[in-house]
């Protein structure tokens, strides 16, 4: 399974890569980067941070869904109460609140990847 991780916090990005080492992983550090990587990598699922420089996860989600209406995007955020509703309205399937466990994250990925 191919997973695109979009996260501007490099330490968390590295932790996510380790958590998801059983998957084929590509990374992006902002929304603009995510859109480009989505088109070339063609992931099965996207883990999208919401608050990032250059382009937010909300805007990137909208753009990716214009490219592929069937894109599966899960939001990862510490700001679920503030930004979660907006992210779901943009098209994310689910909000995963930081902090989260490896097993919980993998369960959510597998739930939506089928």
N, C-alpha and C positions, 0 to 999 in steps of 0.2 A: 504494500500500500504506500502511496506517495502522499507526504504531508508537507505543506508549505507553512513554515512558522514565520509570523510577522511580529517582530518585537524589537523595540529600540533599546531596551535595557540589555546590554551585552552579557552581563552575568546571568540573567534569567534566560536569555537566548541559549547560552551554553548549557545551562541546566536542562532546558527543554530538549535540546539535542541529545543529551545523555539519556533522559527519560524515554525518548522515542527512538533509541538506537536500533530497535528491531524493525523500524520502518525506513523507507527511502525518504530522506529529509532534505529539503532545500530551505534556505533562510532569506528573509528580507528584513531590512532595518527601518523601513517606513512605508507608507501607503503607496507612494509612486513606485518604489522598488517592488512592492508586492504585485502591482498590476503587471509590470514587465515580466516578473518571474512566473506569475500565473500563466501567462500566455506561452512561455517557452517550456516550463516544467510540467504543466497540465496535471496538477495534484488531484488526488481523490478528495482531499479535505484541506481546509485552510484554518489555522489557528491564528486569529487576528487580535492583536492588541488594539485598544480603542484610542488612547491618548498617545500620539506620536508627533514628532516634528514633520514638517513639509506637507504631509497629508494625513488626516486622521483615519483611523480604522473605519469610521462611519462612511466617509467619502470613498475610501478604497473599496469597501464592500459594495457600495452602489455601482462603482465603475466595473468591478469584476462581474457583477450580476448582469450588467449591460452586455458584456462580452460573452458570458455563459450563464443563461438563466437557471441552469441546474447546478451551479457551483454550490458546494457545501461549505459554509463558513461558520466557525464557532468563535465567539468572542472570548478573549481572555482579558480580565480587567480587575483592578482593585476598586474601580469606580462603578460597580454594578448599579448601585442605588441612584447614581447621578446620570449615568450614560447608558445603562442597560436597555431601557425602553427605546431610546433613540436608535441603538444598534439593532434591536429586533425589528424596528420599523424599517431600517435600511435593508434588512433581508437576512440577518444572521439567524441561524437555526436555534442557537442556545447561547446563554451567557455562562461562562465558567469563571467563578470568582476566585481571585488570588487571596490567600495561598490555596493550593490544591495538592492532592496526592498523586503520585505516579499512577497508581491503579485506578483512581477516579478519572484521571485524564484519559487513560487508555480506554476505559469503559465507554466514555462519552464519544471518543473518536470511533470506536467500533460500532456503537449504536447508530451513528449517523452515516457511516461509510457503506452500510449495506444497501 
